[in-house]
Amino acid sequence: MAEKWIQKAIKNPGALRATAKRMGLIRGDEPLSQSDLQKLAAHAKETHNTTLLRRVRLAQTLRRLRGRR
């Protein structure tokens, strides 16, 4: 496995937060909650946006690695 897989996996830092702000899920520096991620995933599935779905899944994976659920 690559040493810095997380850094390589994150191509556009902040893109998921920007999408959440455009959708009105968060304001300012609020953290993305699990329910916000679920709403983003549902939106990605409805619109067939695979890039957004991958970003949400990566965020969920990183959250589990960090120990926050």
N, C-alpha and C positions, 0 to 999 in steps of 0.2 A: 504494500500500500504506500502511496506517496506520503512523504513527510509532511507536506503542507497542503493536504487535500482541502482543508477548509478555505484557505486563502485562494486556491485555484477554483473552488466551487462558486465563490462569490465574485461574479463578474462585474456587477453594477451595484455597489453598496448604496443602500438607501432607496432602491427602486421599489421595494415592497412597501416601505413606509410612505413613499410618495403616492403610490396607488391607494393605500388606505386613507390618506388625507384627502385625495380627490373624491373618494367614495363617501367621505364624511364620517368615517369610523373613528378617527382620532383627531385630536387638535394639539398643536404644539409638540411638546416633548413627551407626551404620554406613551407608555409602553404598549406594545400590541398584546392584547389579551388572547387567551385561547379562543374565546368566542369570536373575536375579530378575525383570527386566522380561519376559523370555520366559515365565517361569512365570505371571506375572500376566496376560499376554496370552492364554495358553492357558486359564487359569481364566475369563477374561472371555468367551472364545469358547464355552466349555462351558456357561456359565450365561447366555449371551446378554445380558451386561451391557455395553451399548454405552458407557455413561459411563466405566466402568473401561478399556475398550479405547481410548477417545479419550485418556484420561489417560496411558496407557502409550505410545501413539504420540506424544503431545506430548513426553513425557520423552525418548523416543528421538530426536526431532527436535532438542530443545534440547541433548542430549548431542553430536549431530553438529555443531551450530553452535559449541559450545564447543571441539570438537576432540578430545574423549575418545570412544573407541569401546569 
